[in-house]
Amino acid sequence: MKAISIHEKEDEPSSHHRLLVEAVQETLSLVATLKQKTFVVKLGGSALEYQRAVLQDLIWLHDLGVKVVLVHGGGPSITAWLQKLHIPTRFEQGQRVTDAQTLEVVRMVLCGHINRELVALTTEMGGDGVGLCGTDGHMIQAHVANERLGLVGEIDTIDASLVLHLVALGYIPIIAPLGLGANNTCLNINADLVASRLAGALKADRLIFLSDVNGIHLPDGTNLAELDAAQATALIAEGIIYGGMIPKIKACLQALADVPRVHIVSGAVSHALLSEIEGHSHMGTTITR
């Protein structure tokens, strides 16, 4: 049996200690860079069932120094309430046709129910959430772009000053996608577009869409891990990207003017937001310039 010298015994823990110190230093360096990052997260209405896990990740990121902003949708809940109230629902090119009666339900569900629930849950979990609608502080100015869609807004400008103020005070802004049109008329706005334009206004480092699908897939089921703008546009033209995914991808492409990368991932993926810390998630689809 080979004898082990005192020096060999000392070398083993020394090597282990060195690796541990390097790992800690790398982690601390990564955490330090997060303090300069802004993440805008869009939680789709179809992914609201995962809201607790998503909010937990947001709170953790916030505690690490990331400036996090949440924009939420609410499509399935709006449809359910319209059905309860026997109000017809119709979509064109993935967008809800919104008359005055439908708009009242949209406002009730987005601001009166979902937004308040997300804020309350954030507070319960130890975070500091503040609920906003795009109409607050004239944040989102819009116009009716297509009369066939009714009271659906196309965004003209976003004033991010209120959001920036709340972030600077240490809060997590949670935003419902409504805007102000002519004569301060409330307009229903696609939440993907709100998240995209807001991310641009904030010069965000990441825009993450949490949906009920894990990225973009080809007809044979193959997941597209990464796309650039030209490839995404071609997939729309070929009909591979269709329906409600079209406005989402168009929102992604708009955001790329100011945001370096956009990520589409399923809200069901465990800690999908935390994987964004390292900047190279292996889930969903990343769209780059």
C-alpha angles and dihedrals in degrees: 000000000000117000117234116220124222089248092056090051090053094047095060099059089038091058091045090049091051092052091048092051091049091051092049092048091050091050093048090049091051092048090049091056091052091067088072096047130100119201122190112196125193114202108198121220089242089057097048091105086073093050097117094056091043093050091048090055091047091052091049091049090048091051089052090056102263115141102231128190124183125206115186137196130202109192100140092046091049091050091049092052092046089054091050090052092044093240113148119244123212133172133199121191091344095309127111116245102233125200124175093272093049091047091058090056091046091054093046094051099040101041104020099043119011099036094047092046092052092048093047092049092048090053092046090054093052100264130123106236126172121196120223138171121211087247092063114106089356086284097157122036115189146159136216103263100178122031090202089066093050117206095009115129133221109207118248102172140354122209104203095180095104091049092047090049092052092046090051089053090055100257131134107231113217111195134197114210106246129121144189121256133180114332088010092291113167114243132194110237130191107257092219090059092047091052091046097049093041091051088052093049090050093045087232122197093217137022112194124188113201108199141155090264127067098232131294121327135193118236090265090057097257111149116231104221095188137015136174124218095264093051092048091051090050092051090055091050090050092051094242089117107048146146118014091357091068097071089043093055092043088052089051091051092050091051093053090074088074106010119068097214140013124199129201114195139153116267086221092068108105113249093349090159094052089055087063090068092080091044097230110085116182094205132085122350129312118204117201135181 
